[in-house]
């Protein structure tokens, strides 16, 4: 019989083993860094740098310095302060999934290419959903050319939600344009430092590579103290070892080395630890699959524990709909299991609501369903109170043997506090759930209007985009 652990959490010795193994990997094997300025920073700090191969071997003292001294108190601010997200306080938050390329049309049921309007609509929908705390860029604005696509996406997000927004920054120029847009909305660069209304999610390339444009984004964000989420996306059995312990070593090495680059640029930059690593489907099957689902929950749980081990806030994958396809939505409800484990292990942000089909397709109703699932997770994470009132000794004594508590004031008083009451899942039939969620999404999108940006701020955003257009045009003339 297989020996069972008391719980899926890692003990202090296991966390220490992953940490020490990570230090050994970074010192002996190293990482590849494709950005010249970052290579120079690392060399000046004492790393061994081969400028030809771009391999950097990092002494453990540098990693230990960043884990001890980096800025860990992070508040991801909303345009409206009531939406501020404070990390490290034991509260779980939900962030939408990001960078899909398709949309499941609610009227036709057909899959089409994503546009800027879909960012506007999904941001407005997320703004109204009470359990969605952060809007990450859900789809690409594919109706715009790539050089300015990211800027049009920023414009769409800031104009349609007052919650904190998350995106990614690639390249020096584009990163600077995006930071300027955020500063325009915040009221200047100093105000942006005080109240960062945007963060940038920067992703290493597994295994053990920091690509040039991604690293340029890290450098720009660090200069202006814009929060950076170093988010690894390894695949166990593909771009990382098949063993979850080995995968966590790759995860840790990529995140900590990325944090080190940011820290060397500016020790004051707020840093967040994250992964959406998964298990590579070894069956090579097409269509929906829950292959590796439970292991992904364990990966996210371990990530939350490692982040707490170092004292960083964390983002973990919780792809509620990523395992589904347009015609196999029921699989997504099984995937909701992946949200529970990291929540119980203290993850700050669960990332991955609103996209289906391996996170390629935005489904508006999935965002509504994910909002309700998030409510269930919040309820489970809250536990229950034990005090004189909740022990209910008086009402138990009153009812006695064989009685019924249904009509007691105590029952009515505590019903809404004690029990999560679903709005979307009232019907057990999938068809009815999807229909109710679509109706809710349509209602919100047709009526909800977030607080608009001031006219002059809108004009500043358009001006920055025009400058970028003119700059790109000159490059090709």
N, C-alpha and C positions, 0 to 999 in steps of 0.2 A: 504494500500500500504506500502511495506517495505521501511523504511527510508534508504537512501543511504548516505554513507560517501562521502565527497568531493574527497578523494583519499584513497588508501588502507594503507597508512602509519599510524603508531602509533604516537600519540602526546606525548609530554613530560610527561604528567600526567600518561598516560598508560604505558610508559616505566618505569617510577618511581614506578608504582604499581607492575609490574613484578619484578623489582629489590628488592623492600622491601619484597614481598612475597617470593622470592628466599632466602633472608637472614633469614626469619622466618623458612622456610623449613629446611635449613641447620643447624640452631641453635636448632630447636625443634625435627625434625625427623632425620636429619643427613644423612650420606652416609656410605656404607660399604666399607672398604678398606682391601683387602686380602693380603697386603704385610707388613711384620713386620717392616721393616726400615721406611716405610712411616708412619705407626702408631706411631712410636717413635718420628719422626719429628713433627707430628701433635700435639702429647701430649706435647712435649717440647715447642711448639709455643703457647700453651694455650688452645687447643681443649680438649673436654671431650672425652676420649677414653675408650671403653670397650674392652679389649684385647681378651676376650673370644668370644663375638659376633662379634667383629671387627667393631662395629658401632662407628662412629666418629661424634660428634656433634660440629659444628664449630661456634665459636662466630663471630658475624658480623664484629668485628674490623679486623679479619684476612682477610675476603673477601674484605673489604674496602681497606685494605692495598695492596692486590695484584692488585685490579683494579686501584689503584692510582700509585703504584710504580713499577709494573712489566715492563719489557722491551717490548715496543710496536713498536719501529722503526725496521721494519723487511725487509730485502732484501733477497729474495730467488735467489741465484746466479746460473747462468749457467756455465758449463765448458767453454763456450765462453761468455765473458762479454756482448756481444750484446744481449744475451737472459736473462739478469738479470730482475727479477720481483720485483719492489719496491711496497710495500703495503702502503695504506693510502694516496695515491696521487690522488685519484678520478678516476683511470683508471681500467677498467674491464679486467680480464685475464681469460683464459680458461685452465682447467686441465682435462686430460683424466679420464675416469672412471677406477676403479681398482678392482683387485682380482676376475676376472672371472675364470671359470674352463673349459669352452668349447670354441671352435672356429668354426665359420661358414666358411667352406672351400670355397674359391672363385671359384675353378675349378669344384668341384663336387656338390656343393650346400648342402653337408651333414654336420651335426654337429659332430665334433670329439673332443677328449680330448686335452687340451692345453699343449704345450711343451715350453721349453726354446727358441726354434727357433721363436715361435710366439711373445715372448717378444722382441727378436732381431728385427724381421720384423716390429712389431707395433711401436717400439721405433724409428726405422729408418724412418717410414712413418710419425710419429708425428714430427720428427725433420725437415722434409721438408715442413710441412703444416704451412703456415704463421700465422694462427690465433690460433694455439695450442701453449700455452706458457709453460706449465709444463707437463712432462710425469710422470703420476702415474702408478705404476705397474699394467698393464692391465689384465694380467692373471697369474695364478700360473704355475711354471715350474714343471708340474706333472710327467715329466719323470725323476725326481730326488727325492731321499728320503727326507722326511720332515726335518730332522736335518740340511741338507745343502741346501735345496731348496731356502731359502731366499737369501743365499749368491750367488748361481748361478744366481738368478734374478738380484741382484746388479751388478754382472759381465756383464750380458747381457745389462742392461740399460746403464752403463757407457761406454760400448764399442760401443753403437749404437745411442747415442744422445748427443749433446752438450748443450741441454737445462737442466734446473733444473729438478731434479728427486724427486719423493715422494714415500715413502713406509711406512711400519709399522715395529715396533720392538717389539718382544715378548721374554721375558726372559733376564737375565743379560748377559749370555755368547754370545747368538746370537746377541744381541744389540751391544755388544762391538766389535764383529767381523765385523758387518756392518759399525760401525763408523770407525774402522781401515781401512776398504776398501775405505771409502770416504776420509779419511785422506791421504791415498796413492795416490789417484787421485788428491787431492787438493794440495799436496806438504808438508804435515805434519799437525799435530793437530792445531798448531797456525794459519796456513794458512786456515784451515777449519773453524776456528772461524771467521777469517776476511772475508772469502768468502764461506759461507755455500752452497755447491753445492747439498746438500741433505737435506730434512726435513723428520721427522717421524710423521705419523698420528696415534695418539693414541686414542682408542675408549673405552669409558666407556660402561658398560653393563646396559641397562635401565631395571627397574628404579633404579638409585642411587647406582650403584656398580662400584668400581674400582677393577677389577680382578687382580690377582697377577702378571702374566707375563706381562700384559699390563703396570702395575705400575712399574715393574722392568725396562721396556723400557723407561718410563718417567724419572726415576731416572738416568739411564745411559746417556740419551740425555742431561739432564740438567747439569750433571757434565761437559760435553764437549761443552756446549753451542750450541748444534745442535738444530735448530728451531723445535718446537713441535706444531703440530696442534691438539688441543683437539677437536675431532669431535664426537659429539653425534649422535646416530642413533635410536631415539625413534619412536614408532608407536602410533599415537593418537588412542585411543580406544583399545589398546593392552598393550603396556608397558608404556603408558602415558595416562593422562586423554583425554577424547574425545574432550573436549573444547580446542581450539587452544591456548587460554590464559593459561590454565592449562598445556598443553604440553610445552609451552615456559618456564614455571617455572621449569619443569623437565630438559629441555634442558639447561637452564641457571645454575641450581644447579650442574649438572654433569660437565659442562665445567669449571665453576669457581672453583669448588673443585679440579678438575684435574689440573688446572693451579696453584692452591695453592700448591699442592704437588711439582710440578716442581720448583716453586718460592722458596719454603723452602729449596730445595736442592741447588739451585744457582739462586740468584735474577737477574743474567745477562742473563739467558736463554731467547732467543726470543720466544714469545708465540703468537699463532694465534687462533682465536675463530671460531668454525665451527659446522655445523650440516648438515646431510642429512636426517633429520627426515621426516616421511611420515605419511599418514593416512592408517590404517589397512583396507583392503578391507573387509567390513562387509558382502558382498554378497557371499563370498566363491566361487566365479566363477573361472573357469579355462580359460586359454587363455588370450588374450590381454584385458586390461581394462584401462579406464581413471578414474576409481573411485578415488576420492580424489585428482585429478590432480591440480585443481585450488587451493585447500587448501594447497597443497605442495608448490605452488608458494607463497602463503601468509606466510607460515612458513619460507621459505627462505628469503622473504622480511623482516620479523620481526627479523630474525637472523642478517641480515645486519644492521638493525637499532640498535639492542642491542649492537652489536660489536662497532658501532660508538659511542653509548652512553658511553661506557667504554673507547673508544680510541684504541681498538684492530683492527688489520687487520682481515679479515674474509674470510672463505670458506663456500659457500652454495651449497646445492644440486641443480642440474639442469639436471636431468636425461633425456636427449633428447630421447634416444632410450630404456630406461629401461621398458617402458610400452608396447613395441612391442614384437612380436614373429617373428620367421623366416618366417612365412607365412602371417603376418599381419603388414607389415611395415608402412602402411599408418597411423597407430595410432601414430607413432613416431613424425609425423609432428604436430599433435595436442599437443604433449608433449613439443614441442619447446616453447610453451607459458610459461612454467615454467622457462625459461631462462630470459624472459623479465622483470618480476617484480623485482627480486633481483638486476638485472643490474641497473635498474632505481633508486633503493634505495641505491645504492653505494656499493654493494658487491665487494670485491677485486678479488675474484676467484670464477668462476662458475665451479663446479665439476660434471662431469658425461657425457663425450662424448666418444662414441665408442663401448659401450656394449649394447646388446639387451636382451630380455627374462629375465626381472627382474635382469638385470646386471650380468647374469651368462655367457653370450656368447659374445665373441669378434667377431665383424663383421667389417672387414677392410674397406669396403665401407661406413660403418656408421661413421667411423672416418673422411672420406673425406666429407661426407654430413654434419657432425657436424661442421667441419671447415668452411663450407660455411654458415651455420646457425649462427655461431659465428660472421662471417663477417657482417651479417645482424644486429645482436644485437649490435655490435660495432657501426654500422652506426646509428642505432636508438639512442644509448646512446650519440652520439656526437651532436645530434640536428642539428641546422643550424645557420649560421652566419647572422647577420643583420648589414650591413654597406652600405656605398655609392655604392660600386660595386654590392653587391647582391640585393639591392633594385631596381636596374636596371631601374632607371627613364629615362635615356637617350635612352636606346633601346626601352622602352615602347613608348616614345614620337616619336621615329623614325618610328616604325611600325604602331602606331595609331590604329584606329578602323578597325576591320575586317581583320587585317593582320595576318602574320604567322611568328613565331620566329625560325622555324626549321633551316634555313640556316644562321642564324646570328652567327657571331664570338663569341658573348657573350654566346650563347647556347653551342657551341663546346668547349669553354674554361671551362665552368662550369659543363659539363655533368659528367665527371668522378669524380669530387669533390662532386657533389651534390647527385648523384644517385648511389646506390649500384648495380653493374652490375653482375648478377649471371653467374657462369661458369657451375655449375652442374644442376641448376634448369632451364635451358633454355627450357626444355620440360616440359609440365604440367603432362605428364604421368609418374606414379610411376615406371613402368617397364623401361622406358628410363632413368630416374634419377638414378636408381640402376645400370643399365648397364654402364652409363657414369662414375659413381663413382668407380665401380669396375675396369674399364679400367684405370682410373687415379691412383688408388691405386697400381695396378700392374706395371704401368709405373714407379712410384716413387720408389717402392721397388726393381725394377730391375736396377735402375740407380743411386739413391741417396746414397752417401757414406759420412757420417759425418767425421769430422777430427778425425783420429784414436788416441788412447792412445799411449804414448811412450812404447816401448818394455819392459823397466824395470818396468813400472807401471803395465802392463799386468801380468808380472811375479809375482809382489808383490800380486796382486789380487788372482792369482792361488795358491800362497803360503799360504795365509790366509785361503783359502778354504780347502787346504790339511791339514792344522793344525786342522781345525774343524772336518774334516773327521777322522783324527787320534784320536782326543779327543773322538769322539762319539764311535769309534771302541773299545777304551779302556774301556768305560763304560759298554760294553756288553761282555767283556772277563773276 
